[in-house]
Amino acid sequence: MDEDRDEEKPDWWVKNQRTRRDMDLPEYTPPRFADGVYTHEVAPVLEAQLGCDIQFAGLDPRYPEDWYVRIDGEAQFRVGRRRDDAGNTV
């Protein structure tokens, strides 16, 4: 049985967990909001409701630069980000 496999987790999450484990890095947690809700759970719901494409992207991806929320490819506003103790983005 694959210890990383979880029906709740997308394939990209499982792949990242394996990579981190293989490199002896802290556990992977995908980007999430300060309240702990994962961005990948919120964006698709909003996209469906609003009929648009939403992405979190860095104009200057070096940490600690903010991300921009892009709607249909256009940067709309900035959101701050930080790293947790395991190096995951919040």
Backbone hydrogen bonds, N-H to C=O, Kabsch-Sander energy under -0.5 kcal/mol:
donor,donor_aa,acceptor,acceptor_aa,energy
3,E,1,M,-0.7
5,R,2,D,-0.8
9,K,6,D,-2.1
13,W,10,P,-0.7
14,V,10,P,-1.9
15,K,11,D,-2.6
16,N,12,W,-1.8
17,Q,13,W,-2.5
18,R,14,V,-2.3
19,T,15,K,-2.4
20,R,16,N,-2.5
21,R,17,Q,-2.6
22,D,18,R,-3.0
23,M,19,T,-1.5
24,D,21,R,-1.6
25,L,20,R,-3.3
32,R,89,T,-1.3
33,F,37,V,-3.2
36,G,33,F,-2.5
39,T,31,P,-1.8
40,H,31,P,-0.5
41,E,38,Y,-1.4
42,V,38,Y,-1.1
43,A,39,T,-2.6
45,V,41,E,-0.5
46,L,42,V,-2.2
47,E,43,A,-2.8
48,A,44,P,-2.2
49,Q,45,V,-2.3
50,L,46,L,-2.8
51,G,47,E,-1.8
52,C,47,E,-1.1
55,Q,70,R,-2.3
57,A,55,Q,-0.6
57,A,68,Y,-2.7
65,E,62,R,-2.3
67,W,79,V,-2.4
68,Y,57,A,-3.7
69,V,77,F,-3.4
70,R,55,Q,-3.2
70,R,68,Y,-0.7
71,I,69,V,-0.5
71,I,74,E,-2.5
72,D,53,D,-2.9
72,D,70,R,-0.5
74,E,71,I,-1.7
76,Q,69,V,-3.0
77,F,69,V,-1.0
79,V,67,W,-3.0
84,D,88,N,-2.5
87,G,84,D,-2.1
90,V,82,R,-3.0
